Amino acid sequence: MQRLQRLIHQYDGGIWIRVIGSALSTVTGFMIRPFLVLYLYEKLDGSVLLPMLVVGLSPLCGMVVSWFGGGISDRMGRKPVMVVSLLLQMLCMIGYALSSEVWQYAAVSIVTGAGSALFMPAANAQMTDMVPAQRRAEVFALMHTGFNVGAAVGPLLGLLMFRWNPSVVFVIAACTFLINASLVLFKLPETAPLLLARRKGEAKASPAAAGIKRHGGLRMLFTSERTLLLVTLLTMPIAFLYSLAETALPIHLGTHFAHPKNIFPAMMTFNGTMVIALQIWIARKTEAFRSYAVVGASYAFFAVVALGYGYSTTLVALFAAEFVFTIGEMINGPHMQKEISLMAAEEKRGYYFAVFGASRLLGQGLGPILGGLTLAWTNGEVLFTLLAVLLAAAGFAQFRVMRRVEQTRLGADAGSSSGLSV
């Protein structure tokens, strides 16, 4: 009991509100995600490609919103952007429950992507505003633990609910988005530095902020922020792995296992349970390591996972691959988010997280489409082998890029310190 109390008091109340809100939303999110493709697969008369296209529309739309509206939470504030995005996603869950035609599912997916793309950059920037640099990896790991409460509980609940009445799942999801929006609106403080300074009459538009406002940050991304662009693009293979695990893998499992609808939720529950048990411990153990080394190792783990997904013919091998996946995501996510928070200037945190999140959205959008085409032309083994090769190559490049970024930052810090001491 005392250990639990120490853990609660260790973090700011705003952080716990985010953790609780995220856990609520992700429980219902994971009730839906493992079954959405299979649900659409049945609704659309057994088409393989159409469900993949519908699911892929959501992150592709989100990517467009991220690229052109990346700095919106820096200018308008974290809270209003987060609340609007959660309410949009609430309406989309109701839309899924009421839809019956392909175009209706597609329209709902597009709006869902926009809502999700607005939320995560603002939420991650808010975390960065609230937490000192030396504790960010640990706090992002805590958030990841909250997300995985949903991964542990949601799939099995979803399996039961989808067998009973799929529409009820979407209605429950809508309610949790509304609760999360209420928590953000009434319990979280506004933390955007530019907005707070402007309210005090202290803000002057910086050149960077003005550039984001005029061009949505897109021109700046290809000029002064090319390192951010490169880091972002190199994370796309990981996004492919995530998206294919939720779309192509359940279909591929049917070639080796008799009941893929039961196996995939069990894998997700196993993943979520392992994250809840190990994430904070691993974050603390790896906090002192160089981020580029930790991230490089995670890509190697993910390459092994892709091969495991493609070639496993026994449950033992499949769950071993899932355990390696769990380790990879536990070390990758917090350190990547910490690195982005350190790369970003104070007035560009929302923009940086929006651009970085675009790789996940682009990967989740293209993954189902490319995966569906590959499955239609070849098989799952070829698909996941190609993914493993891509992950290994991207991991090597990301290691080199992040090492250079960190060395540059340490050199600048050393130069600043020596200048102050003169």
C-alpha positions as CSV (number, residue, x, y, z in Angstrom):
1,M,0.0,0.0,0.0
2,Q,2.8,2.4,0.9
3,R,4.6,1.6,-2.3
4,L,1.4,2.4,-4.3
5,Q,1.1,5.7,-2.4
6,R,4.7,6.6,-3.2
7,L,4.1,5.8,-6.8
8,I,1.0,8.0,-6.9
9,H,2.8,11.0,-5.3
10,Q,5.8,10.6,-7.5
11,Y,4.1,12.1,-10.5
12,D,2.1,15.3,-11.0
13,G,-1.7,15.0,-10.8
14,G,-2.0,16.2,-14.5
15,I,0.1,13.2,-15.5
16,W,-2.2,10.8,-13.7
17,I,-5.2,12.4,-15.3
18,R,-3.7,11.7,-18.7
19,V,-2.8,8.1,-17.8
20,I,-6.4,7.4,-16.6
21,G,-8.0,9.1,-19.6
22,S,-5.7,7.2,-22.0
23,A,-6.4,3.9,-20.2
24,L,-10.2,4.5,-20.5
25,S,-10.0,5.3,-24.2
26,T,-7.6,2.5,-25.1
27,V,-9.6,-0.2,-23.4
28,T,-12.4,0.4,-25.9
29,G,-9.9,1.2,-28.6
30,F,-8.4,-2.3,-28.2
31,M,-11.9,-3.8,-28.0
32,I,-12.2,-2.5,-31.6
33,R,-8.8,-2.6,-33.3
34,P,-8.2,-6.4,-33.4
35,F,-11.6,-7.0,-34.9
36,L,-12.2,-3.9,-37.2
37,V,-10.6,-5.5,-40.3
38,L,-12.4,-8.8,-39.7
39,Y,-15.6,-6.9,-38.9
40,L,-15.3,-5.0,-42.2
41,Y,-14.2,-8.2,-44.0
42,E,-17.5,-9.8,-43.1
43,K,-19.5,-6.6,-43.8
44,L,-18.0,-6.2,-47.2
45,D,-18.6,-9.8,-48.4
46,G,-15.2,-11.3,-47.8
47,S,-13.1,-8.7,-49.7
48,V,-9.5,-8.7,-48.6
49,L,-8.5,-5.4,-50.2
50,L,-11.5,-3.2,-49.3
51,P,-11.2,-3.5,-45.5
52,M,-7.5,-2.7,-45.8
53,L,-8.3,0.4,-47.8
54,V,-11.0,1.6,-45.4
55,V,-8.7,1.1,-42.4
56,G,-5.8,2.7,-44.2
57,L,-7.8,5.9,-44.9
58,S,-7.9,6.9,-41.3
59,P,-4.1,7.3,-40.7
60,L,-3.5,8.7,-44.2
61,C,-6.0,11.5,-43.5
62,G,-4.4,12.0,-40.1
63,M,-1.0,12.4,-41.8
64,V,-2.2,15.2,-43.9
65,V,-3.7,17.0,-40.8
66,S,-0.4,16.5,-39.0
67,W,1.8,17.9,-41.8
68,F,-0.4,21.0,-42.4
69,G,-1.7,21.6,-38.9
70,G,1.4,20.4,-36.9
71,G,1.9,23.6,-34.9
72,I,-1.7,24.3,-34.1
73,S,-1.4,23.3,-30.4
74,D,1.6,25.6,-30.1
75,R,-0.5,28.5,-31.2
76,M,-4.0,27.7,-29.9
77,G,-3.1,25.7,-26.8
78,R,-3.0,22.1,-25.9
79,K,-6.4,21.8,-24.2
80,P,-8.7,23.0,-26.9
81,V,-7.0,20.9,-29.5
82,M,-7.2,17.8,-27.3
83,V,-10.8,18.3,-26.4
84,V,-11.9,18.9,-30.1
85,S,-10.0,15.8,-31.2
86,L,-11.6,13.6,-28.6
87,L,-15.1,14.8,-29.4
88,L,-14.5,14.1,-33.1
89,Q,-13.4,10.6,-32.3
90,M,-16.5,10.2,-30.1
91,L,-18.8,11.1,-33.0
92,C,-16.8,8.7,-35.3
93,M,-17.5,5.7,-33.0
94,I,-21.2,6.5,-33.3
95,G,-20.7,6.7,-37.0
96,Y,-19.2,3.2,-37.2
97,A,-22.2,1.8,-35.3
98,L,-24.6,3.4,-37.8
99,S,-22.7,2.7,-41.0
100,S,-23.6,0.0,-43.5
101,E,-22.1,1.1,-46.9
102,V,-18.4,1.2,-47.9
103,W,-18.5,5.0,-48.5
104,Q,-19.9,5.5,-45.0
105,Y,-17.1,3.4,-43.4
106,A,-14.6,5.3,-45.5
107,A,-16.0,8.8,-44.4
108,V,-15.9,7.8,-40.8
109,S,-12.3,6.5,-41.1
110,I,-11.2,9.8,-42.6
111,V,-12.7,11.9,-39.7
112,T,-11.3,9.4,-37.2
113,G,-7.8,10.0,-38.6
114,A,-8.1,13.7,-38.4
115,G,-9.2,13.5,-34.7
116,S,-6.5,11.1,-33.7
117,A,-3.8,13.2,-35.6
118,L,-4.8,16.3,-33.7
119,F,-4.7,14.6,-30.2
120,M,-1.4,12.9,-29.9
121,P,1.0,15.8,-30.8
122,A,-0.8,18.1,-28.5
123,A,-0.9,15.5,-25.7
124,N,2.8,14.6,-26.1
125,A,3.8,18.3,-26.2
126,Q,1.8,18.9,-23.0
127,M,3.8,16.1,-21.3
128,T,7.0,17.7,-22.4
129,D,5.8,21.0,-21.0
130,M,5.1,19.4,-17.7
131,V,8.1,17.1,-17.2
132,P,11.8,18.0,-16.9
133,A,14.1,16.5,-19.5
134,Q,15.8,14.0,-17.3
135,R,12.4,12.3,-16.4
136,R,10.7,12.3,-19.8
137,A,11.6,8.8,-20.9
138,E,10.2,7.5,-17.6
139,V,7.0,9.5,-17.9
140,F,6.4,8.6,-21.5
141,A,6.9,5.0,-20.3
142,L,4.2,5.5,-17.7
143,M,1.9,6.7,-20.4
144,H,2.7,3.7,-22.5
145,T,1.8,1.5,-19.5
146,G,-1.6,3.3,-19.4
147,F,-2.1,2.6,-23.0
148,N,-1.4,-1.0,-22.5
149,V,-4.1,-1.4,-19.8
150,G,-6.3,-1.3,-22.9
151,A,-4.1,-3.8,-24.7
152,A,-4.4,-6.2,-21.8
153,V,-8.1,-6.0,-21.2
154,G,-9.6,-4.7,-24.4
155,P,-9.1,-7.6,-26.9
156,L,-10.8,-10.3,-24.8
157,L,-13.7,-7.9,-23.9
158,G,-13.9,-7.1,-27.6
159,L,-14.0,-10.8,-28.6
160,L,-17.0,-11.3,-26.3
161,M,-18.7,-8.1,-27.3
162,F,-18.3,-8.5,-31.1
163,R,-19.8,-12.0,-30.8
164,W,-22.7,-10.5,-29.0
165,N,-23.4,-7.1,-30.7
166,P,-20.6,-5.1,-32.4
167,S,-22.6,-1.9,-32.4
168,V,-22.5,-1.8,-28.6
169,V,-18.7,-1.8,-28.7
170,F,-18.7,1.4,-30.7
171,V,-21.2,3.1,-28.4
172,I,-19.1,2.2,-25.3
173,A,-16.1,3.6,-27.1
174,A,-18.0,6.9,-27.8
175,C,-18.7,7.2,-24.0
176,T,-15.1,6.7,-23.0
177,F,-14.0,9.4,-25.5
178,L,-16.5,11.8,-23.9
179,I,-15.2,11.0,-20.4
180,N,-11.7,11.6,-21.5
181,A,-12.6,14.9,-23.1
182,S,-14.3,16.0,-19.9
183,L,-11.2,15.1,-17.9
184,V,-9.0,17.1,-20.2
185,L,-11.4,20.1,-20.2
186,F,-12.0,20.3,-16.5
187,K,-8.9,18.8,-14.8
188,L,-5.9,19.6,-17.0
189,P,-4.1,23.0,-17.0
190,E,-3.1,24.7,-20.2
191,T,0.7,24.4,-20.7
192,A,1.5,25.8,-24.1
193,P,4.5,28.2,-23.5
194,L,3.6,30.6,-26.4
195,L,-0.1,30.8,-25.4
196,L,0.7,31.3,-21.7
197,A,3.3,34.0,-22.5
198,R,0.8,35.7,-24.8
199,R,-1.8,35.8,-22.1
200,K,0.7,37.6,-19.8
201,G,1.5,40.0,-22.6
202,E,5.1,38.8,-22.8
203,A,5.1,36.9,-26.1
204,K,6.7,38.1,-29.3
205,A,6.3,35.9,-32.3
206,S,9.6,34.1,-33.0
207,P,10.7,33.5,-36.6
208,A,10.1,29.8,-36.2
209,A,6.6,30.2,-34.8
210,A,5.8,32.7,-37.6
211,G,7.0,30.3,-40.2
212,I,4.9,27.5,-38.8
213,K,1.8,29.8,-38.9
214,R,2.3,30.9,-42.5
215,H,3.2,27.6,-44.1
216,G,2.0,24.9,-41.7
217,G,5.6,24.1,-41.1
218,L,5.8,22.1,-44.4
219,R,8.4,24.4,-46.1
220,M,10.4,24.6,-42.9
221,L,10.5,20.8,-42.7
222,F,12.4,20.6,-46.0
223,T,14.8,23.4,-45.1
224,S,15.8,24.0,-41.5
225,E,14.2,20.8,-40.0
226,R,15.6,18.2,-42.4
227,T,17.0,16.1,-39.5
228,L,13.5,15.9,-38.0
229,L,12.2,14.8,-41.4
230,L,14.9,12.1,-41.7
231,V,14.3,10.7,-38.1
232,T,10.6,10.7,-38.9
233,L,10.9,8.8,-42.2
234,L,13.1,6.2,-40.6
235,T,10.4,5.3,-38.1
236,M,8.0,4.4,-40.8
237,P,9.0,0.7,-40.9
238,I,8.0,0.4,-37.3
239,A,4.6,1.9,-38.2
240,F,4.4,-0.7,-41.0
241,L,5.0,-3.5,-38.4
242,Y,2.3,-2.1,-36.1
243,S,-0.3,-1.7,-38.9
244,L,0.4,-5.1,-40.5
245,A,0.2,-6.8,-37.1
246,E,-3.3,-5.4,-36.7
247,T,-4.5,-6.0,-40.3
248,A,-2.5,-8.6,-42.3
249,L,-1.4,-10.8,-39.4
250,P,-4.9,-11.9,-38.4
251,I,-5.5,-13.0,-42.0
252,H,-2.1,-14.6,-42.3
253,L,-2.5,-16.6,-39.0
254,G,-5.5,-18.3,-40.7
255,T,-3.0,-20.2,-42.9
256,H,-1.3,-21.8,-40.0
257,F,-3.8,-21.8,-37.2
258,A,-7.4,-23.0,-36.9
259,H,-8.8,-20.1,-34.8
260,P,-7.0,-16.8,-35.6
261,K,-9.9,-14.8,-34.1
262,N,-9.0,-16.3,-30.7
263,I,-5.2,-16.3,-31.1
264,F,-4.8,-12.6,-32.0
265,P,-6.7,-11.1,-29.0
266,A,-4.7,-13.5,-26.8
267,M,-1.4,-12.1,-28.3
268,M,-2.5,-8.5,-27.7
269,T,-3.6,-9.3,-24.1
270,F,-0.2,-11.0,-23.5
271,N,1.6,-7.9,-24.9
272,G,-0.4,-5.5,-22.8
273,T,0.1,-7.5,-19.6
274,M,3.9,-7.7,-20.2
275,V,4.0,-4.0,-20.7
276,I,2.1,-3.2,-17.5
277,A,4.4,-5.5,-15.6
278,L,7.7,-4.4,-17.1
279,Q,7.5,-1.0,-18.7
280,I,8.4,1.3,-15.8
281,W,11.2,-1.0,-14.6
282,I,12.7,-1.2,-18.1
283,A,12.4,2.6,-18.5
284,R,14.3,3.2,-15.3
285,K,17.0,0.7,-16.3
286,T,17.5,2.2,-19.7
287,E,17.2,5.9,-18.7
288,A,20.9,6.4,-18.5
289,F,21.7,4.7,-21.8
290,R,22.3,6.7,-25.0
291,S,19.0,6.9,-26.8
292,Y,20.5,6.1,-30.1
293,A,21.9,2.8,-28.8
294,V,18.5,1.8,-27.2
295,V,16.6,2.7,-30.3
296,G,19.0,0.9,-32.6
297,A,18.6,-2.3,-30.5
298,S,14.8,-1.9,-30.7
299,Y,14.9,-2.0,-34.5
300,A,16.9,-5.3,-34.3
301,F,14.2,-6.7,-32.1
302,F,11.4,-5.6,-34.5
303,A,13.2,-7.3,-37.4
304,V,13.2,-10.6,-35.5
305,V,9.5,-10.1,-34.7
306,A,8.6,-9.7,-38.3
307,L,10.3,-13.0,-39.2
308,G,8.5,-14.6,-36.2
309,Y,5.2,-13.4,-37.4
310,G,5.8,-14.6,-40.9
311,Y,7.2,-18.1,-40.1
312,S,5.7,-19.2,-36.8
313,T,3.7,-22.4,-37.1
314,T,3.4,-23.1,-33.3
315,L,1.9,-21.0,-30.6
316,V,5.1,-21.2,-28.6
317,A,7.1,-19.5,-31.5
318,L,4.3,-17.0,-32.1
319,F,4.1,-15.9,-28.5
320,A,8.0,-15.8,-28.3
321,A,7.9,-13.4,-31.2
322,E,5.2,-11.3,-29.4
323,F,7.4,-11.2,-26.3
324,V,10.3,-9.8,-28.4
325,F,7.9,-7.3,-29.9
326,T,6.9,-6.2,-26.3
327,I,10.6,-5.6,-25.4
328,G,11.2,-3.7,-28.6
329,E,8.3,-1.3,-28.1
330,M,9.0,-0.8,-24.4
331,I,12.5,0.5,-25.2
332,N,11.7,2.3,-28.5
333,G,8.7,4.5,-27.7
334,P,9.9,6.3,-24.6
335,H,13.4,6.9,-25.9
336,M,12.1,8.1,-29.3
337,Q,9.7,10.5,-27.7
338,K,12.3,11.8,-25.3
339,E,14.7,12.4,-28.2
340,I,12.0,14.4,-30.1
341,S,11.3,16.4,-27.0
342,L,15.0,17.3,-26.7
343,M,15.4,18.2,-30.4
344,A,12.4,20.6,-30.3
345,A,12.7,24.2,-29.2
346,E,10.1,25.2,-26.6
347,E,7.8,27.1,-29.1
348,K,7.9,24.2,-31.6
349,R,7.1,21.1,-29.4
350,G,3.6,20.6,-30.8
351,Y,5.0,20.9,-34.3
352,Y,7.8,18.4,-33.7
353,F,5.5,15.8,-32.2
354,A,3.0,16.3,-35.0
355,V,5.6,15.8,-37.7
356,F,7.1,12.8,-35.9
357,G,3.6,11.3,-35.4
358,A,3.0,11.7,-39.2
359,S,5.4,8.7,-39.8
360,R,3.2,6.5,-37.7
361,L,0.1,7.7,-39.5
362,L,1.7,7.3,-43.0
363,G,2.9,3.8,-42.1
364,Q,-0.5,2.8,-40.7
365,G,-2.1,4.2,-43.9
366,L,0.2,2.6,-46.4
367,G,0.8,-0.6,-44.4
368,P,-2.7,-2.1,-44.9
369,I,-2.8,-1.2,-48.6
370,L,0.7,-2.5,-49.4
371,G,0.2,-5.5,-47.1
372,G,-3.2,-6.3,-48.8
373,L,-1.6,-6.1,-52.2
374,T,1.3,-8.3,-51.2
375,L,-0.9,-10.9,-49.6
376,A,-3.1,-10.9,-52.7
377,W,0.0,-11.5,-54.9
378,T,2.2,-13.7,-52.7
379,N,1.8,-14.8,-49.1
380,G,2.4,-13.7,-45.5
381,E,5.9,-15.2,-45.4
382,V,7.1,-12.9,-48.2
383,L,5.4,-9.9,-46.7
384,F,7.0,-10.2,-43.3
385,T,10.4,-11.1,-44.7
386,L,10.4,-7.9,-46.7
387,L,9.4,-6.0,-43.6
388,A,12.2,-7.6,-41.6
389,V,14.8,-6.4,-44.2
390,L,13.3,-2.9,-44.2
391,L,13.4,-2.7,-40.4
392,A,17.1,-3.8,-40.2
393,A,18.2,-1.2,-42.8
394,A,16.1,1.6,-41.2
395,G,17.5,0.7,-37.8
396,F,21.1,1.0,-38.9
397,A,20.4,4.4,-40.5
398,Q,18.4,5.6,-37.5
399,F,21.2,4.6,-35.1
400,R,23.7,6.8,-37.2
401,V,21.4,9.7,-37.5
402,M,20.4,9.8,-33.8
403,R,24.0,9.4,-32.7
404,R,25.0,12.4,-34.8
405,V,22.1,14.5,-33.4
406,E,23.1,13.6,-29.8
407,Q,26.8,14.3,-30.4
408,T,25.9,17.7,-32.0
409,R,23.7,18.5,-29.0
410,L,26.3,17.5,-26.4
411,G,28.9,19.6,-28.3
412,A,26.6,22.6,-28.3
413,D,25.9,22.2,-24.6
414,A,29.7,21.9,-23.8
415,G,30.3,25.0,-25.9
416,S,27.6,26.9,-24.0
417,S,28.9,25.8,-20.7
418,S,32.5,26.9,-21.5
419,G,31.2,30.2,-22.8
420,L,29.4,30.9,-19.5
421,S,32.4,30.0,-17.5
422,V,34.7,32.5,-19.3
